[in-house]
């Protein structure tokens, strides 16, 4: 539980006095509060450590010209964070999020937004890479230690996917977000903003693409999936290259496999989690079929 008095933030930052604090939910690597001052709104976030704070500030600074992430403020001590005992916080301008249905997401703009992020983060000095909390081999070791796993009906499919994923050899060509599902995007009118860089590390850009597309698709409109994939590719490729369907297909496998394994490890094997595994395998196979039939002849 935080002991820091957030109403004193104006003592640490060049902002007017705080008049209201509200708890909100946000990404997976921080917790956040809405800060209302006399003339503005901000988000204060508790981070893992100063390395995450410095990394997030440097990424935010690199993306400012594209206006695709909230601006992080420097403190009165000219640091991108403040500390209270062992706790580390940063402060960023508030961006209002308008809830959107997946069916209303503009995939061309989504592709452009993520491409701008990858283009700007090919090389940023002073970035502290974050540990991969869901490294495949580590999760597999945890999964096979679960008693129920031996008799789970989806064990053969998960084993095959795990073995397939361990053969992939993708270039680490830029910094990736690492958790770029739509839960880490803010939608504000026609703008999209990327938030929560607590998983940033070197990787292959197709991994972020797989997370964004799979979480943004309207799976209830199968006839629109191919169009959404095409729109995303066109938007992305207008900013950043390469875009390879075969590498994306492999990263869909990797993203889905990691997600299923993490769910089973952290929530156990029960009716709800097994239904999710079944649904995820179905969606993976659906994307495989579409990519094989319509895109693998393209670069």
N, C-alpha and C positions, 0 to 999 in steps of 0.2 A: 504493500500500500504506500502511495506517495505521501511524504511528509512535507514536500515543498509547498510553500504558500504561493500559488500561481497569481494571486492578486497583487503580488509584488513584482511582477514581470517588468513593469515600467522602471524599476530600479536597475534592471539588467540590460534593457533594450531601449533604443530611442523611440519609444511609443508613448502615447498618452495614457493616463491612468486606466486601469482595468475596472470595468463595471459589472462584468458577468463572466462566469466560467461554466461551460457545459461539457459533460463527458460525451464522447462520440466513439463510434467504432470505426476502425480503418484497417490498413493492411496487416500482414501477418507478422511483421518483425518490429512493430512499435505499437504503443497505445497513445491515444491522442485526445486532446480537449479543444473545444472551440473557445477562443478568447475574444471577448467583445470589449473594445475600448470606447472612449468617447467619440472616436472618429473613424474606426476601422474594425475589421475582423481578422483574426489570425488563427492558425492551428499551432498548438504547442505539442510536441511529440517526445515521448521518452524513448531513447535509443539504447542499443546494446552497449555502446562504448564511444569514445572520442574518434576512433578510426571510422566507424560508420558515419558519424557526424561530418567529418572532414570529407569523406567520399561523397556523401549526399550533396554537400555544398559545392564541391568541384563539378559534379555532374550537373547540378542545377545551374551553375554559372555557364557551363558549356552549352546548355540548352536554351539559355535566355533569349538569344536572338531569334529562336524559332517559337518562343512562347508556348511550349508544350509541357511545362512543369511549373508548379508554383515556385515563386521566388523565396529563397531562404534568407533571412535577415542575419546580419552580423551583430554581435552583442556590443555593448559599450566598450568592451575590452578588445574589440575587433576580432572576435573569434566566431566561428559558425555554430557555436553551442554555448551552453552554460552548464556548470556542474553544481550539484548540491550533494555534498558528501560523495557517495559513489555513483549517484544517478546523473545521467547525461540527457540534456534536452536540447532540441532546436526549435526555432520559431519560423514559421513561413506564413505568407499571406494566404488568406482563406479564398478558395475558389468554390463557388456554389456548384453542387452536383445536382443535375436534373436526371432523375431516374428514367432510363429508356428501356423499351422492350428490345429484345434481340432482333426482332423483325424490322425495327426502325434504324438499326445501326448502318451507317454508310461505310461500306467496306473499302471503297477507294480511299476515303479519308483516313480510315483506320490504318490501311497499309502505308500511306504517306507519313502519318504520325510516327509509326514505329520505325520506318526507314530513316526519318530525321534523327531519331534517338540513336540508331546504330551508326549512322553516318558521323554524328558528332562525337561518338564515344569510341571511335577506332583507336584513338591514342590520346589519353588524358593523363598528364603527369601527376603523380602523387596519389593515385587511387589505391586504396587498400582493398584487395580482393576479399570477399566474404567466403566463409566456408560453405560448401554445398551441403545443406542439411539433409538432402534426400539423395545422396550418392547411391547409385544403383547397387553396387556390390555390398555396401554396408547394409542397405535395407533388405537385400536378399538374405544375408546372414541372419538378420533379426527375424525375418518372416519364416524361415524354415525351422526356427527354434520353437515356433508356436505349435502346441500340441495338436490343435485342430487342423493344421495345414495339410498333414499327410492324407487326410480323408476328404479334403475339400474338393468339390466337383470341378472347380476351375483350375486346380493345380496343374494339369497338363498344359493348358493354354498359357498360364503365367510362366511356367518353366520354359516353354518354347519362346515366349516373348523375351524373357530375361536373357536366354542364351543368344537370341538374335541381336538384342541391343548391345551385348558385350562385344560384338564383332564390328560395330560402327567405329569409324575413324574420321571424325569431322574436324576440319580446321578451326582453331580458336582464333577467329579473325577480328573480333572486336569485344568490347565489354557488353555483356548481356544483362538484362534486368534480372532474369532468373525465376521470376514469378509473375509474368506479364499477362495474367488473366484479366478479364474485365473488372474484377474486384479491385484492381490497382489502376483503374482508369477513371477519370472524372469526365463527365459529359456536361458541357455548358453551351447550350444553343448549338452552333455548328463547330465548336471547338472541342478537342479532346486533350486531356492533360494526364501525363504519366506520373504516378506517385509511388512512394515507398521503395527506395533503392537499397533495402537491407539485405538483398541476396546477390548484389552485383558481383560479377566475376568474369574472367575471360571465358569466352565460349563461342559457339557457332550461332550466328544470328537466326538460323532456321528454328532453333529451340524456342526463342521468344515468339517467333511467328506461329509455331504450332500451338503455344499456349493461348495466344490472342485469338486465333481463328477458332479453335475448338470451343472456347468459352463464349465466343460472340455469335456463333452460328445459331440460326433458328432451326433446330432439328425437327420441328414439326412441319416445316415446309421443304420437303426433300427436293422438290423441283427447283428450288432457288439456291441450293447449296453450290452447284457448279457455277452459277452466276456470281455468287458471293466470293468463291475462291478466285475466279477470274478478275473481279473488281479489285480484290485485295492485291493480287499479283501486279496488276496494272498500276495501282497507286504506289505500291512499294518500289517497283522497278523504275518509276519515274524519278526516284531519289537515290536509291542504293542498289548496287548489284554485288554479287550474283543472286539470282533466285532460281534454285534448282528443285524441280518437283520430286525427283528421287530422294534428295537429301531431306526435303520437307516431309515426305512420306515416312522416312526413318525417324525423324524427330517427332512426328505424331505418335509413332510406336513408343518412343522413349518417354514422351510426356504422359501418355495414357498409362504405360506400365508403371512409371514412378507413382502416379496418382493412385492407382489401384493398390499397390504395395503399401504405400503410406497409410491409406485408409484402413487396410486390414491390420496393420501393425498397431495403429493408434486407437482403433475403435473395435477391434476384434472381429470375429467371423460370426455374423448373425444374419437374420433375414434381411435387414435393411442394407447392410454392407454388401451382401452377396447379390442383392438386386442391383446395387450400383455397379458391381463388377460386371454383371451380365449386360447392363445397359452400356457400359464403357466399351466392352468387347464388341457389341453390336455397332456402336458408332465408329470404332476403329475400322472394322470391316467395311462399313459403308464408305468411309473416306478412302480406304485402300481401293475399293472398286471404282470409285469416281476418278481417282488420280490415274489408276492403271488404264481406264478406258478412254479418258479424255485429255490427259496432260503429259503422260510420260514420253510422248514423242517430241515434246517441246523441251527446250533447254531449261 
